[in-house]
Amino acid sequence: MTTDISKPGLDESARKEATPPLPLTPVEITNTLAHYYRGELGRMTSWRDRIDRTSNWAITVVAALLSLSLSTPTAHHGVLLFGIMLISLLLLIEARRYRFFDIYRARVRQVEKNYFAQILSPEANSVRDWGPVVASSLRKPTFLLTYADAVQRRLRRNYSWMYLIMLLAWALKITTPKLQTEGSALAQAHSWTYVIDNAVLGPLPGLVVIALVAAFYLAILYGVLRREPDKGEFIRGEAHV
């Protein structure tokens, strides 16, 4: 039977008895910190696994659509553009998961760098106020990265290469006659008009489609080349994903 500590009239001694006791001795504090570290490490690993699953789905999408589009001339180049849309969706999902992962990774790094590393090799100039920083994060968890920064980080790590492969495949598809027409004797496109005609997508003219793809990839290039400021260890560790 549990005691309701919020019940009016409950005396102070009863409240103290109902509240879980805090560790008092150095041994108890050390044991509590070890259990806390294992818990945070487990949560970090769980979110890391979710991130890897999303990346694996994106790689599978790229491989499947490349095989489908380039294996037969009857496959439309729009399949590759659809694949780019799917990769973008998975990138947005992964960025959201990465923001959660980054919270737990930052806490784990604080404990590893400022506690366990001090045990193994003490340093006189180590940070001594890391405990309140972690405690503040536990009391009021907040995201350490904006959604845009998370998208940019995952884009630079993994997705830029997938986008590049899809772009090369799409360019190959619309410029290679053998990948457009069954039995075509042409080895390469004979004019820009031919390429523009092949890039037609439904009601959209080929020139518009090429312009939209070029604008999208310029945005991707900007995201890859833009460098985000380093805001300290609690935001990013020396080794990060």
N, C-alpha and C positions, 0 to 999 in steps of 0.2 A: 504494500500500500504506500503510495507516494504522498508527500506533503505539498499542499498548494501554497507556495511562498507568496503568491500575489493576493491571498485572501486578507481583507482588512482585519486589523486587530491581532495579527500574528506578531508575537513579541520578537525582539531582536535575537534572542538565543535560538528560537526555533528557526529563524531565517538562516542563521549560521549553520545549523545542523542540516538544513535542507540543501544548502549550497555545496557543490562538490569541493572538497578541500584542495587547495593549491599546493604544489610542491614547495617545500621549505628548505630542505638540505641540498647541498651541492650534488649529492648522488641522485636525489629525486629529480632535480632540475635537468641533470645530464640524461637520465633515462627518458624523461618527458621529451626533451629535445630530439633524442634519437628516434623515438616513435613518431614525432611530428615530421622529421625529415623523411622517414620511410613513407609516411602518408602523402606528403607533397610530391615525392619522387614517383609514387604510384599514379597520382593524378596527372602529373606531367607526362609520364609514359603513355597513359591512356589517350590523352589528347594528341600526342605525337603519332600514335598509331592511327588515329582518325585522319590526321593530315596525310600520312603516307597512303592511306586507302584512297583518298581523293586523287592524289597524284597518280596512283596506279590505274584508277578509272580513266583519267585523262589520257594516259599512255595507251590504254586499250582502245579508246575511241580513235586515237590517231592511227594506230596500226590497222584497225578494222576498216576505217574509211579510206585509207590509202590503198589497201588491198582491193576494196570494192571499186574505187574510182579508176585506178590505173590498170586493172586487170582486163577491162573490156572497153572497147570504143563506144559502146552504147550508154555507158554510165555518164550522167550529166556532171558538169563541173560544179554545179550547185551543191552536190554532195559534199565537196570539200569546204565550201562556204558554210554549209550547215554544221560541219565538224568544227569549224572555227567558233561558231556560236556555242556549241556544246562545251568546248574547252573554256570559253569565257565564263560560262555558267559554273563550271567546276572550279575555276579560279576564284570566283566570288564566294563560293561555298567554303573553299579552303582558307581564304583570307579570314572569314568569320571564325573558323576553328583555330586559326593561328593566333588570333587575338586572345582567346582563352588560354591556349598553350603558353603564350608569352607571360601571362600573369604567374603561373606556377613555375615556369622556368626561372623567372627573376627571383622568386622566393628561394628556390633551391640553390641558385648561385650565391645568394647572400649568405646562406648557412654554410655552404661549401667553402667559400672564399674567406669569410671572416671568423669561422669557428673551427671547422675541421682542418683547414690549412694552417691556422694558428697553432693547433695542437701538434701537427707534424713538423712545422717549421715556423716558430714565432717570429714576427716582425714588429719592430718598435713603432713603426708609423702606420700600423693597421687601423682600419676604420673601427671606431668603438661605439658608434651610435647606430649600428645596423639593426639592432633589436627593435627599437621604436619604429623603424621604417617597415620592417616585416609585420610588426604588431598592427600598425596603421592599415596595412594592406589586408590583414586578416579581419579587422573590425569593419572596414569599408572597402571591399574589393572594387577596384576601378581598372578599366582598360588602360594599358600603358602605351598602346599604339592606336592611331586613328585607323579607320577602315581603309583609307587611301594608302597609308603607309604599309599596312599589312598586304594589300594587293600588290604594291610595288615590290615588296620584299619577296613574296612568293613568285612574282613574275620574273624577277632577276635570278632567283635560285633555280627554278625548274621550267616554268611555262614559256619563257622566251624561246627556248629551243624547240618546243612543240609548235609554237606559232611559226617559227622559221621553217620547219619541215613542211607544215601545211601550206605556207606561202609558196615554197619552191614547187610543191606538188601541183598547186593550182596554176602557177605560171606554166609549168610543163604541160598541163592538161589543155590549156587554151592556146598554146603555141605549137603543139605537135599534131600534125594532121593524122598520123596513125593512131592517136589516142582519141580522135574525134569521129572519124569515118571508117567504117568497115572496109578493108581492102584498099585503102588509100595508098597511092604510090609515092606521095610526097613525103620527104624526110623532115622538112622544116616548113614553117609558115612562109608564104611567098610575099606577104604584104601586111602592113599594119591594119588594113581594112579587114583582112581575114581574122586577125587576132581579136579585133573589136567585135566582129560578128559572132565569134565563138564565145565571147564574154557576156552575151545577152542572157539575162536572167528574168524570165517571165515578161512582164511589161516594161522592165527597166532596160534601157539601151546599154550596149556593151561599154560605151565610154563612161556612163554614169557608174556602172558596177566597178570598173577599174578605178575610178576616182574615189569611190567609197572605200574600197579595199586599201588604196594608197593612204587615205586619211587615217584609217584605222591602224595601219601599221606604223605610221608616223607617231601616233599616240603611244603605241607599244614601245617604239624606239625611245621616246622621251621618258617613259617609265623605267626603262632599263638603264639609261644613261644618267638620270637624275640621281644625285647622291643625297641621302637623308642625313641630317645632322646627328652626331653621336651625343645622346643626352645622358650618358653615364652608365655605370654598371647595372643599376637597377632596371634600366631599359634594355641594354644589350650587353651580353658578356663578350669576352674576347673571342670565344668560340661560340658561334650561333648558327641557326639554320635559316 
